[in-house]
């Protein structure tokens, strides 16, 4: 198998044919932030947190394959500020109350806010009116926290391949809907998987809140990206 040579911020890197920039960067100890990407799912390129520059042109690193001689810019001040702006927009267009959220300490959006040292967002808060759906047997849908990454839509399915979650409406009215009949048949393992695959606290399992205390959770122990950058 031919090895591909490329650079990220001047660092010489190698990749396998077919690897995306995010995958190759991770293999070379370079962290590129992602929110809509999840290991094992087909990349969607929807959140744009992973935007890098290749030949001066912005591209989604989770969908762009690596090519021989590619020159990738990742940690430039301009790109870092763009990523911080995206995180800020995700906060202001929802209703995120981190101290009371079950996902605090395990939340990827919260962890990125810490990484980018977000204090006060530069954009005004929208305070949308979004209802919480607690009618399902195994899970709670907290639409106030949803960032519409579509991880749940792309991954959580029944044994015969039917989607339990689906995107409804468009633009500012978009929300994640749930098939009530299929959701009623969710087992504990699939409900846990749905909560785990959500990067924020939009899907919560019922009756198991705060099983791991805040302060002992994933991003309480180490900041996001540190497991890659320490390699």
Residue frames as a rotation matrix with the C-alpha (Angstrom) as fourth column:
UNK 1
0.577 0.817 0.000 0.00
0.817 -0.577 0.000 0.00
0.000 0.000 -1.000 0.00
UNK 2
-0.199 -0.664 0.721 1.46
0.636 -0.647 -0.420 3.33
0.745 0.375 0.551 -1.07
UNK 3
-0.052 0.089 -0.995 2.06
0.927 -0.367 -0.081 5.81
-0.372 -0.926 -0.063 1.75
UNK 4
0.479 0.290 0.828 0.86
0.610 -0.789 -0.076 9.37
0.632 0.541 -0.555 1.22
UNK 5
-0.435 -0.668 -0.604 3.05
0.895 -0.397 -0.206 12.22
-0.102 -0.630 0.770 2.44
UNK 6
0.294 0.534 0.793 1.57
0.488 -0.797 0.356 15.57
0.822 0.282 -0.495 3.40
UNK 7
-0.804 -0.578 -0.141 2.01
0.430 -0.401 -0.809 18.34
0.411 -0.710 0.571 5.98
UNK 8
0.488 0.870 -0.070 -0.18
0.686 -0.333 0.647 19.90
0.539 -0.364 -0.759 8.67
UNK 9
0.991 -0.115 0.064 1.01
-0.132 -0.853 0.505 23.29
-0.003 -0.509 -0.861 9.88
UNK 10
0.350 -0.924 -0.151 4.48
-0.872 -0.263 -0.413 22.42
0.342 0.277 -0.898 8.60
UNK 11
-0.095 -0.354 0.930 4.62
-0.704 0.684 0.189 19.03
-0.703 -0.637 -0.314 10.33
UNK 12
-0.552 -0.177 -0.815 5.52
-0.760 0.509 0.405 16.16
0.343 0.843 -0.415 8.03
UNK 13
-0.084 0.639 0.765 2.81
-0.677 0.527 -0.514 13.48
-0.731 -0.561 0.388 8.16
UNK 14
-0.940 -0.120 -0.320 1.89
-0.319 0.643 0.696 10.25
0.123 0.756 -0.643 6.42
UNK 15
-0.105 0.966 0.236 -1.47
-0.789 0.063 -0.611 8.73
-0.606 -0.251 0.755 5.58
UNK 16
-0.621 0.046 0.783 -3.04
0.345 0.913 0.220 5.67
-0.704 0.406 -0.582 4.03
UNK 17
-0.943 0.332 0.034 -4.92
-0.083 -0.334 0.939 6.05
0.323 0.882 0.342 0.72
UNK 18
-0.178 0.973 -0.145 -8.54
0.427 0.209 0.879 6.91
0.886 0.094 -0.453 1.37
UNK 19
-0.262 0.057 -0.963 -7.99
0.957 -0.114 -0.267 8.47
-0.125 -0.992 -0.025 4.79
UNK 20
0.698 0.482 0.530 -9.63
0.502 -0.857 0.119 11.82
0.511 0.183 -0.840 5.42
UNK 21
-0.085 -0.741 0.666 -7.63
-0.133 -0.655 -0.744 14.73
0.988 -0.152 -0.043 6.80
UNK 22
0.397 0.296 0.868 -9.20
-0.870 -0.178 0.459 14.25
0.290 -0.938 0.187 10.26
UNK 23
1.000 0.006 0.026 -8.33
-0.012 0.963 0.268 10.55
-0.024 -0.268 0.963 10.31
UNK 24
0.423 -0.904 0.064 -4.78
0.586 0.219 -0.780 11.11
0.691 0.367 0.622 9.09
UNK 25
0.027 -0.374 0.927 -4.24
-0.466 -0.825 -0.319 14.02
0.885 -0.423 -0.196 11.47
UNK 26
0.727 0.322 0.606 -5.35
-0.685 0.273 0.676 11.89
0.053 -0.907 0.419 14.43
UNK 27
0.913 -0.401 -0.078 -2.96
0.392 0.914 -0.109 9.10
0.115 0.068 0.991 13.37
UNK 28
0.046 -0.937 0.347 -0.14
0.589 -0.255 -0.767 11.66
0.807 0.240 0.540 13.35
UNK 29
-0.267 -0.161 -0.950 -0.97
0.961 -0.114 -0.251 13.15
-0.067 -0.980 0.185 16.76
UNK 30
-0.990 0.010 0.144 -2.65
0.016 -0.984 0.178 16.31
0.143 0.179 0.973 15.45
UNK 31
-0.460 0.868 -0.186 -6.03
0.667 0.199 -0.718 17.28
-0.586 -0.454 -0.671 16.86
UNK 32
-0.902 0.380 0.203 -8.72
-0.111 -0.660 0.743 18.73
0.417 0.648 0.638 14.60
UNK 33
-0.735 0.646 0.206 -11.98
-0.275 -0.006 -0.961 19.48
-0.619 -0.763 0.183 16.45
UNK 34
-0.791 0.567 -0.230 -15.15
-0.043 0.323 0.945 17.75
0.611 0.757 -0.231 15.25
UNK 35
-0.635 0.651 0.416 -18.76
-0.625 -0.117 -0.772 17.63
-0.454 -0.750 0.481 16.40
UNK 36
0.407 0.856 -0.318 -20.84
-0.888 0.290 -0.357 15.93
-0.213 0.427 0.879 13.69
UNK 37
-0.012 -0.491 -0.871 -18.23
-0.610 0.694 -0.383 13.22
0.793 0.526 -0.308 13.06
UNK 38
0.405 0.083 0.910 -18.35
-0.821 0.470 0.323 9.98
-0.401 -0.879 0.259 15.02
UNK 39
-0.653 -0.758 -0.003 -16.14
-0.698 0.600 0.391 6.93
-0.294 0.257 -0.921 14.66
UNK 40
-0.760 0.306 0.573 -17.83
0.336 0.940 -0.057 4.35
-0.556 0.149 -0.818 12.44
UNK 41
0.383 0.919 -0.094 -20.31
0.429 -0.267 -0.863 6.77
-0.818 0.290 -0.496 10.83
UNK 42
0.036 -0.297 0.954 -20.07
0.983 -0.161 -0.087 8.08
0.179 0.941 0.286 7.29
UNK 43
-0.729 -0.378 -0.571 -18.79
0.525 -0.844 -0.112 11.69
-0.439 -0.381 0.814 7.50
UNK 44
0.315 0.925 0.214 -21.45
0.920 -0.243 -0.308 14.36
-0.232 0.294 -0.927 7.01
UNK 45
-0.659 -0.670 0.343 -19.43
0.728 -0.682 0.066 17.59
0.190 0.293 0.937 7.06
UNK 46
0.215 0.906 0.365 -22.33
0.709 -0.402 0.580 19.48
0.672 0.134 -0.728 8.60
UNK 47
0.708 0.136 -0.693 -20.91
0.667 -0.450 0.594 21.26
-0.231 -0.883 -0.410 11.65
UNK 48
0.654 -0.509 0.559 -17.81
0.281 -0.523 -0.805 22.76
0.702 0.684 -0.199 9.97
UNK 49
0.899 -0.408 0.157 -15.87
-0.296 -0.303 0.906 22.87
-0.322 -0.861 -0.394 13.23
UNK 50
0.390 -0.775 0.498 -13.21
0.464 0.632 0.620 20.81
-0.796 -0.010 0.606 11.45
UNK 51
0.979 0.021 0.201 -12.66
0.190 -0.437 -0.879 23.36
0.069 0.899 -0.432 8.65
UNK 52
0.119 -0.981 -0.154 -9.02
0.450 -0.085 0.889 23.59
-0.885 -0.175 0.432 7.58
UNK 53
0.647 0.019 -0.762 -7.32
-0.587 -0.626 -0.514 25.28
-0.487 0.779 -0.394 4.64
UNK 54
0.156 -0.575 0.803 -5.78
0.547 0.727 0.415 23.33
-0.823 0.374 0.428 1.78
UNK 55
-0.474 -0.417 0.775 -4.00
0.878 -0.289 0.382 25.42
0.065 0.862 0.503 -0.80
UNK 56
-0.998 0.058 -0.030 -5.64
-0.052 -0.981 -0.185 28.48
-0.040 -0.183 0.982 0.75
UNK 57
-0.371 0.918 -0.138 -9.14
-0.491 -0.068 0.869 27.06
0.788 0.390 0.476 0.28
UNK 58
-0.454 0.248 0.856 -11.38
-0.846 0.181 -0.501 26.11
-0.279 -0.952 0.128 3.23
UNK 59
-0.240 0.383 -0.892 -12.46
-0.425 0.785 0.451 22.44
0.873 0.487 -0.026 3.27
UNK 60
0.642 0.476 0.601 -14.17
-0.761 0.304 0.573 20.13
0.090 -0.825 0.557 5.77
UNK 61
-0.374 -0.927 0.011 -11.38
-0.917 0.368 -0.157 17.95
0.142 -0.069 -0.988 7.14
UNK 62
-0.303 0.298 0.905 -13.79
-0.450 0.792 -0.412 15.13
-0.840 -0.532 -0.106 8.02
UNK 63
0.704 0.622 0.344 -14.81
0.029 0.458 -0.888 14.59
-0.710 0.635 0.305 4.38
UNK 64
0.712 -0.475 -0.518 -11.71
-0.698 -0.399 -0.594 15.67
0.076 0.785 -0.615 2.40
UNK 65
0.897 -0.441 0.037 -9.37
0.437 0.896 0.081 12.78
-0.069 -0.056 0.996 1.53
UNK 66
0.371 -0.868 -0.332 -5.64
-0.220 -0.429 0.876 13.31
-0.902 -0.252 -0.350 1.94
UNK 67
0.984 -0.131 0.125 -3.62
0.151 0.217 -0.964 13.66
0.099 0.967 0.233 -1.27
UNK 68
0.270 -0.963 -0.022 0.10
0.961 0.267 0.073 13.40
-0.065 -0.041 0.997 -1.98
UNK 69
-0.625 -0.686 0.373 1.92
0.697 -0.705 -0.129 16.64
0.352 0.180 0.919 -1.18
UNK 70
0.390 0.860 0.329 -1.15
0.538 -0.503 0.677 18.27
0.747 -0.087 -0.659 0.39
UNK 71
-0.812 -0.576 0.089 -0.37
0.311 -0.558 -0.769 21.30
0.493 -0.597 0.632 2.55
UNK 72
0.217 0.944 -0.250 -2.92
0.678 0.038 0.734 21.62
0.702 -0.329 -0.631 5.36
UNK 73
-0.737 -0.289 0.611 -3.34
-0.213 -0.758 -0.616 24.64
0.641 -0.584 0.497 7.62
UNK 74
-0.071 0.708 -0.702 -5.10
0.633 0.577 0.517 23.74
0.771 -0.407 -0.489 10.85
UNK 75
0.256 0.146 -0.956 -4.16
0.958 -0.172 0.231 25.76
-0.131 -0.974 -0.184 13.94
UNK 76
-0.623 -0.438 0.648 -3.95
0.562 -0.827 -0.018 29.24
0.544 0.353 0.761 12.46
UNK 77
-0.885 0.290 -0.364 -5.40
0.134 -0.592 -0.795 32.22
-0.446 -0.752 0.485 14.40
UNK 78
-0.617 0.677 -0.402 -8.01
-0.781 -0.463 0.419 32.75
0.097 0.573 0.814 11.66
UNK 79
-0.305 0.490 -0.817 -9.24
-0.146 0.823 0.548 29.13
0.941 0.287 -0.180 11.75
UNK 80
-0.728 0.008 -0.686 -9.24
0.641 0.365 -0.675 29.00
0.245 -0.931 -0.271 15.55
UNK 81
-0.855 0.449 -0.261 -11.33
-0.265 -0.809 -0.525 32.18
-0.446 -0.380 0.810 15.70
UNK 82
-0.431 0.713 -0.553 -13.75
-0.734 0.079 0.674 30.75
0.525 0.696 0.489 13.12
UNK 83
-0.414 0.239 -0.878 -14.13
0.333 0.938 0.098 27.59
0.847 -0.253 -0.468 15.21
UNK 84
-0.878 0.088 -0.470 -14.67
0.435 -0.262 -0.861 29.64
-0.199 -0.961 0.192 18.34
UNK 85
-0.729 0.636 -0.254 -17.36
-0.672 -0.736 0.087 31.62
-0.132 0.234 0.963 16.50
UNK 86
-0.321 0.613 -0.722 -19.14
-0.350 0.632 0.692 28.41
0.880 0.474 0.011 15.48
UNK 87
-0.588 0.062 -0.806 -19.10
0.674 0.588 -0.447 27.16
0.447 -0.806 -0.388 19.09
UNK 88
-0.918 0.242 -0.315 -20.45
0.016 -0.769 -0.639 30.52
-0.397 -0.592 0.702 20.26
UNK 89
-0.558 0.743 -0.371 -23.25
-0.772 -0.300 0.561 30.38
0.305 0.599 0.740 17.68
UNK 90
-0.355 0.410 -0.840 -24.21
0.152 0.912 0.381 26.88
0.922 0.007 -0.387 18.83
UNK 91
-0.758 0.053 -0.650 -24.50
0.652 0.024 -0.758 28.18
-0.024 -0.998 -0.052 22.38
UNK 92
-0.846 0.400 -0.353 -26.57
-0.258 -0.885 -0.386 31.27
-0.467 -0.236 0.852 21.60
UNK 93
-0.497 0.703 -0.508 -29.02
-0.736 -0.031 0.677 29.56
0.460 0.710 0.533 19.24
UNK 94
-0.105 0.474 -0.874 -29.96
0.363 0.837 0.410 26.99
0.926 -0.274 -0.260 21.89
UNK 95
0.557 0.261 0.788 -30.62
-0.640 -0.470 0.608 27.05
0.529 -0.844 -0.095 25.63
UNK 96
0.185 -0.629 -0.755 -27.54
0.313 0.766 -0.561 25.51
0.931 -0.133 0.339 27.26
UNK 97
0.598 0.014 0.801 -27.51
-0.714 -0.445 0.541 25.56
0.364 -0.896 -0.256 31.06
UNK 98
0.002 -0.727 -0.687 -24.32
-0.321 0.650 -0.689 23.58
0.947 0.222 -0.231 31.66
UNK 99
-0.708 -0.387 0.591 -24.32
-0.664 0.077 -0.744 23.45
0.243 -0.919 -0.312 35.50
UNK 100
-0.113 0.760 0.641 -27.65
-0.737 0.368 -0.566 21.59
-0.666 -0.536 0.519 35.56
UNK 101
0.425 0.271 -0.864 -27.06
-0.870 0.387 -0.307 19.37
0.251 0.881 0.400 32.53
UNK 102
0.829 -0.051 0.556 -26.61
-0.191 0.910 0.369 15.61
-0.525 -0.412 0.745 32.96
UNK 103
0.798 -0.520 0.304 -24.02
0.556 0.441 -0.705 15.66
0.233 0.731 0.641 30.14
UNK 104
0.788 -0.528 0.316 -21.79
-0.558 -0.830 0.008 18.27
0.258 -0.182 -0.949 31.83
UNK 105
0.135 -0.833 0.537 -18.25
-0.709 0.297 0.639 16.93
-0.692 -0.467 -0.550 31.88
UNK 106
-0.281 -0.166 0.945 -19.05
0.437 0.855 0.280 14.54
-0.854 0.492 -0.167 29.02
UNK 107
0.737 0.676 -0.018 -20.31
0.347 -0.400 -0.848 17.21
-0.581 0.619 -0.529 26.62
UNK 108
-0.058 -0.797 0.601 -18.17
0.977 0.078 0.197 17.82
-0.204 0.599 0.774 23.54
UNK 109
0.368 0.246 0.897 -19.63
0.523 -0.852 0.019 21.29
0.769 0.462 -0.443 22.92
UNK 110
0.998 -0.015 0.055 -18.85
-0.055 -0.495 0.867 22.34
0.014 -0.869 -0.495 26.49
UNK 111
0.451 -0.888 0.092 -15.33
0.587 0.373 0.719 20.88
-0.672 -0.270 0.689 26.18
UNK 112
-0.039 -0.435 0.899 -14.71
0.953 -0.286 -0.098 22.84
0.300 0.853 0.426 22.98
UNK 113
0.756 0.342 0.558 -15.91
0.175 -0.927 0.330 26.03
0.631 -0.152 -0.761 24.68
UNK 114
0.848 -0.523 -0.089 -13.28
0.051 -0.087 0.995 25.44
-0.528 -0.848 -0.047 27.35
UNK 115
0.155 -0.838 0.523 -10.63
0.884 0.354 0.305 24.67
-0.440 0.415 0.796 24.73
UNK 116
-0.102 -0.136 0.986 -11.34
0.776 -0.631 -0.007 27.90
0.623 0.764 0.169 22.86
UNK 117
-0.749 -0.253 -0.612 -11.61
0.644 -0.495 -0.583 29.81
-0.155 -0.831 0.534 26.15
UNK 118
-0.328 0.748 0.577 -15.09
0.363 -0.465 0.808 31.04
0.872 0.474 -0.119 25.39
UNK 119
-0.920 0.092 -0.381 -16.31
0.326 -0.361 -0.874 33.53
-0.218 -0.928 0.302 27.96
UNK 120
-0.050 0.919 -0.391 -19.11
-0.048 -0.394 -0.918 35.74
-0.998 -0.027 0.063 26.66
UNK 121
-0.067 0.065 0.996 -20.33
0.910 0.414 0.034 34.95
-0.410 0.908 -0.087 23.11
UNK 122
-0.893 -0.321 -0.314 -19.97
0.155 -0.877 0.455 37.75
-0.422 0.358 0.833 20.57
UNK 123
-0.714 0.697 0.069 -23.52
0.048 -0.050 0.998 37.06
0.699 0.715 0.002 19.33
UNK 124
-0.450 0.618 0.644 -26.81
-0.885 -0.407 -0.228 37.83
0.121 -0.673 0.730 21.08
UNK 125
-0.906 0.194 0.376 -28.65
0.029 0.915 -0.402 34.95
-0.422 -0.353 -0.835 22.74
UNK 126
-0.744 0.643 -0.180 -31.72
-0.290 -0.069 0.954 33.80
0.602 0.762 0.238 20.82
UNK 127
-0.793 0.414 0.448 -33.55
-0.384 0.231 -0.894 32.08
-0.474 -0.880 -0.024 23.72
UNK 128
-0.614 0.590 -0.525 -35.71
-0.489 0.237 0.839 29.90
0.620 0.772 0.143 21.41
UNK 129
-0.006 0.705 0.709 -38.88
-0.943 0.231 -0.238 28.32
-0.331 -0.670 0.664 22.76
UNK 130
-0.320 -0.161 -0.934 -38.26
-0.567 0.822 0.053 24.58
0.759 0.546 -0.354 22.64
UNK 131
0.572 0.636 0.517 -40.22
-0.807 0.323 0.495 21.98
0.148 -0.701 0.698 24.54
UNK 132
-0.670 -0.704 0.236 -38.66
-0.741 0.657 -0.140 19.02
-0.056 -0.269 -0.962 26.34
UNK 133
0.250 0.751 -0.611 -40.22
-0.740 0.555 0.380 15.68
0.624 0.357 0.695 25.39
UNK 134
-0.660 -0.459 0.595 -40.42
-0.746 0.492 -0.449 13.26
-0.086 -0.740 -0.667 28.29
UNK 135
0.325 0.944 0.053 -43.17
-0.915 0.328 -0.235 11.08
-0.240 0.027 0.970 26.84
UNK 136
0.283 -0.268 -0.921 -40.90
-0.555 0.737 -0.385 8.26
0.782 0.620 0.060 25.64
UNK 137
0.948 0.233 -0.217 -40.32
0.014 0.651 0.759 5.24
0.318 -0.723 0.614 27.90
UNK 138
0.545 -0.803 -0.241 -36.51
0.838 0.516 0.177 5.11
-0.018 -0.299 0.954 27.84
UNK 139
-0.525 -0.827 0.199 -35.24
0.846 -0.534 0.013 8.55
0.095 0.175 0.980 26.84
UNK 140
0.424 0.521 -0.741 -35.85
0.496 -0.818 -0.291 12.27
-0.758 -0.244 -0.605 27.27
UNK 141
0.022 -0.364 0.931 -35.49
0.946 -0.293 -0.137 14.56
0.323 0.884 0.338 24.25
UNK 142
0.259 -0.045 -0.965 -34.07
0.563 -0.805 0.188 17.88
-0.785 -0.592 -0.183 25.48
UNK 143
0.483 0.028 0.875 -34.44
0.865 -0.168 -0.473 19.95
0.134 0.985 -0.106 22.31
UNK 144
0.985 -0.125 -0.120 -32.99
-0.088 -0.958 0.272 23.04
-0.149 -0.257 -0.955 23.98
UNK 145
0.290 -0.951 0.106 -29.52
-0.371 -0.009 0.929 21.49
-0.882 -0.309 -0.355 23.76
UNK 146
0.504 -0.055 0.862 -29.68
0.622 0.715 -0.318 19.90
-0.599 0.697 0.394 20.31
UNK 147
-0.104 -0.611 -0.784 -27.02
-0.334 -0.721 0.607 21.17
-0.937 0.325 -0.129 17.86
UNK 148
0.779 0.597 -0.194 -28.46
-0.381 0.204 -0.902 19.24
-0.499 0.776 0.386 14.88
UNK 149
-0.284 -0.952 -0.118 -25.32
-0.806 0.171 0.566 17.23
-0.519 0.256 -0.816 14.20
UNK 150
0.470 0.657 -0.590 -27.55
-0.863 0.483 -0.150 14.34
0.186 0.579 0.794 13.05
UNK 151
-0.690 -0.724 -0.007 -25.40
-0.694 0.664 -0.278 11.70
0.206 -0.187 -0.960 14.74
UNK 152
-0.511 0.558 0.654 -28.50
-0.320 0.583 -0.747 10.07
-0.798 -0.591 -0.119 16.19
UNK 153
0.519 0.729 -0.447 -30.28
-0.666 0.017 -0.746 10.13
-0.536 0.685 0.495 12.83
UNK 154
0.250 -0.523 -0.815 -27.34
-0.870 0.247 -0.426 8.46
0.424 0.815 -0.394 11.11
UNK 155
-0.667 -0.734 -0.129 -26.60
-0.579 0.619 -0.531 5.82
0.470 -0.279 -0.838 13.73
UNK 156
-0.742 0.384 0.550 -29.56
-0.378 0.438 -0.816 4.72
-0.554 -0.813 -0.180 15.88
UNK 157
-0.298 0.608 -0.736 -31.63
-0.850 0.181 0.494 2.15
0.433 0.773 0.463 14.02
UNK 158
0.518 0.542 0.662 -33.70
-0.737 0.676 0.023 -0.92
-0.435 -0.500 0.749 14.70
UNK 159
-0.176 -0.602 0.779 -32.43
-0.110 0.798 0.592 -4.40
-0.978 0.018 -0.207 13.91
UNK 160
0.196 0.298 0.934 -34.18
0.844 0.433 -0.316 -4.27
-0.499 0.851 -0.167 10.53
UNK 161
-0.581 -0.687 0.435 -32.59
0.814 -0.483 0.325 -0.89
-0.013 0.543 0.840 9.66
UNK 162
0.375 0.784 0.496 -35.42
0.709 -0.586 0.391 1.53
0.597 0.205 -0.775 10.44
UNK 163
-0.632 -0.635 0.444 -34.39
0.268 -0.717 -0.644 4.97
0.727 -0.288 0.623 11.67
UNK 164
-0.071 0.575 -0.815 -35.66
0.996 0.084 -0.028 5.89
0.052 -0.814 -0.579 15.13
UNK 165
-0.007 -0.026 -1.000 -34.65
0.350 -0.936 0.022 9.56
-0.937 -0.350 0.015 14.84
UNK 166
-0.030 0.017 0.999 -35.25
0.996 -0.086 0.031 11.89
0.087 0.996 -0.015 11.89
UNK 167
-0.887 -0.275 -0.370 -34.75
0.292 -0.956 0.010 15.55
-0.357 -0.099 0.929 11.00
UNK 168
0.069 0.969 0.236 -38.03
0.986 -0.031 -0.163 17.47
-0.150 0.244 -0.958 10.73
UNK 169
0.883 0.331 -0.332 -38.74
0.263 -0.936 -0.234 20.90
-0.389 0.119 -0.914 9.22
UNK 170
0.294 -0.793 0.534 -35.94
0.838 -0.055 -0.543 23.09
0.460 0.607 0.648 7.85
UNK 171
-0.157 -0.485 0.860 -33.64
0.127 -0.874 -0.470 25.98
0.979 0.035 0.199 8.73
UNK 172
-0.707 -0.198 0.679 -34.52
-0.537 -0.473 -0.698 27.66
0.459 -0.858 0.228 12.03
UNK 173
0.252 0.890 0.380 -37.54
-0.965 0.202 0.166 25.39
0.071 -0.408 0.910 12.57
UNK 174
0.078 -0.266 -0.961 -35.56
-0.354 0.894 -0.276 22.16
0.932 0.362 -0.024 12.21
UNK 175
0.078 -0.073 0.994 -35.74
-0.981 0.174 0.089 19.71
-0.180 -0.982 -0.058 15.10
UNK 176
-0.833 -0.381 -0.400 -35.00
-0.432 0.901 0.040 16.05
0.345 0.206 -0.916 15.68
UNK 177
0.198 0.967 0.162 -38.16
-0.959 0.158 0.234 13.98
0.201 -0.202 0.959 15.70
UNK 178
-0.818 -0.396 0.418 -38.60
-0.509 0.836 -0.204 10.48
-0.269 -0.380 -0.885 17.11
UNK 179
-0.315 0.708 -0.632 -40.76
-0.398 0.506 0.765 7.66
0.861 0.493 0.123 15.81
UNK 180
-0.098 0.283 0.954 -42.87
-0.992 -0.101 -0.072 6.97
0.076 -0.954 0.290 18.93
UNK 181
0.883 0.466 -0.054 -43.63
-0.464 0.884 0.052 3.34
0.072 -0.021 0.997 18.04
UNK 182
0.457 -0.797 -0.395 -39.99
0.227 0.534 -0.814 2.47
0.860 0.283 0.425 17.41
UNK 183
-0.374 -0.611 0.697 -38.80
-0.499 -0.501 -0.707 4.48
0.782 -0.613 -0.118 20.42
UNK 184
0.404 0.622 0.671 -41.27
-0.910 0.193 0.368 2.59
0.099 -0.759 0.644 22.62
UNK 185
0.986 -0.046 -0.163 -39.39
0.040 0.999 -0.037 -0.61
0.164 0.029 0.986 21.76
UNK 186
0.254 -0.948 0.194 -35.93
-0.554 -0.306 -0.774 0.78
0.793 0.089 -0.603 22.59
UNK 187
0.656 -0.142 -0.741 -33.94
0.591 0.707 0.387 -1.50
0.469 -0.692 0.548 24.85
UNK 188
0.867 -0.311 -0.390 -31.61
0.178 -0.537 0.825 -0.17
-0.466 -0.784 -0.410 27.57
UNK 189
-0.051 -0.967 0.250 -28.47
0.680 0.149 0.718 -0.74
-0.732 0.207 0.650 25.48
UNK 190
-0.178 0.040 0.983 -29.76
0.918 -0.353 0.180 1.21
0.354 0.935 0.027 22.48
UNK 191
0.854 0.500 0.142 -31.03
0.394 -0.801 0.451 4.00
0.339 -0.329 -0.881 24.72
UNK 192
0.571 -0.735 -0.366 -27.58
0.284 -0.242 0.928 4.24
-0.770 -0.634 0.070 26.29
UNK 193
-0.302 -0.683 0.665 -25.97
0.878 0.073 0.473 4.26
-0.372 0.727 0.578 22.85
UNK 194
0.323 0.511 0.796 -28.26
0.773 -0.629 0.090 7.11
0.547 0.586 -0.598 21.75
UNK 195
0.982 0.011 -0.190 -27.26
0.138 -0.728 0.672 9.18
-0.131 -0.686 -0.716 24.77
UNK 196
0.271 -0.962 -0.028 -23.56
0.406 0.088 0.910 8.40
-0.873 -0.258 0.414 24.32
UNK 197
-0.221 -0.373 0.901 -23.52
0.968 0.030 0.249 9.21
-0.120 0.927 0.355 20.61
UNK 198
0.750 0.496 0.436 -25.11
0.522 -0.850 0.070 12.62
0.406 0.175 -0.897 21.19
UNK 199
-0.252 -0.957 0.146 -22.28
0.627 -0.276 -0.728 15.16
0.737 -0.092 0.669 21.67
UNK 200
-0.664 0.122 0.738 -24.43
-0.488 -0.819 -0.304 17.29
0.567 -0.561 0.603 23.98
UNK 201
-0.927 0.330 0.180 -27.27
0.002 0.484 -0.875 16.63
-0.376 -0.810 -0.449 26.44
UNK 202
-0.500 0.764 -0.407 -30.10
-0.863 -0.398 0.312 16.45
0.076 0.507 0.858 23.92
UNK 203
0.317 0.553 -0.771 -30.79
-0.367 0.821 0.438 12.71
0.875 0.144 0.463 24.40
UNK 204
-0.500 -0.447 0.741 -30.88
-0.837 0.030 -0.547 11.50
0.222 -0.894 -0.389 27.99
UNK 205
-0.507 0.303 -0.807 -31.62
0.207 0.952 0.227 8.07
0.837 -0.052 -0.545 29.40
UNK 206
0.344 0.706 0.619 -34.33
-0.579 -0.359 0.732 8.00
0.739 -0.611 0.286 32.00
UNK 207
0.955 0.284 0.085 -33.73
-0.218 0.475 0.853 6.84
0.202 -0.833 0.515 35.57
UNK 208
0.536 -0.821 -0.195 -29.91
0.843 0.531 0.081 6.80
0.037 -0.208 0.977 35.46
UNK 209
0.743 -0.201 0.638 -29.00
0.045 -0.936 -0.348 10.48
0.667 0.287 -0.687 35.87
UNK 210
0.366 -0.698 0.616 -25.61
-0.823 -0.551 -0.135 11.46
0.433 -0.458 -0.776 37.32
UNK 211
0.974 -0.078 -0.211 -24.43
0.135 0.952 0.274 7.85
0.180 -0.295 0.938 37.73
UNK 212
-0.021 -0.997 -0.077 -20.90
0.958 0.002 -0.287 9.28
0.286 -0.080 0.955 37.39
UNK 213
0.511 0.276 -0.814 -20.53
0.643 -0.752 0.148 12.45
-0.571 -0.599 -0.561 39.51
UNK 214
0.858 -0.257 0.444 -19.52
0.135 -0.722 -0.678 15.72
0.495 0.642 -0.585 37.87
UNK 215
0.537 -0.772 0.341 -15.80
-0.823 -0.392 0.411 16.14
-0.184 -0.501 -0.846 38.45
UNK 216
-0.180 -0.574 0.799 -15.02
-0.291 0.807 0.514 12.54
-0.940 -0.140 -0.312 37.51
UNK 217
0.734 0.595 0.328 -16.26
0.148 0.331 -0.932 12.60
-0.663 0.732 0.155 33.94
UNK 218
0.522 -0.547 0.654 -14.36
0.849 0.404 -0.340 12.36
-0.078 0.733 0.676 30.65
UNK 219
0.211 -0.443 0.871 -13.53
0.477 -0.731 -0.487 16.03
0.853 0.519 0.058 30.09
UNK 220
0.933 -0.010 0.359 -13.22
-0.320 -0.473 0.821 16.72
0.162 -0.881 -0.445 33.82
UNK 221
0.702 -0.679 0.215 -10.19
0.358 0.597 0.718 14.43
-0.616 -0.427 0.662 33.80
UNK 222
-0.497 -0.859 0.118 -8.52
0.511 -0.180 0.840 15.71
-0.701 0.478 0.529 30.62
UNK 223
-0.104 0.470 -0.876 -9.41
-0.477 -0.797 -0.371 18.42
-0.873 0.379 0.307 28.06
UNK 224
0.799 0.487 0.353 -10.81
0.090 0.484 -0.871 17.48
-0.594 0.728 0.343 24.66
UNK 225
0.868 -0.460 -0.187 -8.11
-0.275 -0.131 -0.953 16.57
0.414 0.878 -0.240 22.13
UNK 226
0.300 -0.820 0.488 -5.45
-0.939 -0.162 0.304 15.84
-0.170 -0.549 -0.818 24.76
UNK 227
0.457 -0.097 0.884 -5.59
-0.108 0.981 0.164 12.09
-0.883 -0.171 0.438 24.06
UNK 228
0.874 -0.152 0.462 -4.49
0.485 0.210 -0.849 12.82
0.032 0.966 0.257 20.48
UNK 229
0.733 -0.571 0.370 -1.99
-0.352 -0.783 -0.513 15.59
0.583 0.246 -0.775 21.12
UNK 230
0.481 -0.560 0.675 -0.18
-0.775 0.088 0.626 13.60
-0.410 -0.824 -0.392 23.83
UNK 231
0.918 -0.136 0.372 0.75
0.250 0.928 -0.278 10.82
-0.307 0.348 0.886 21.38
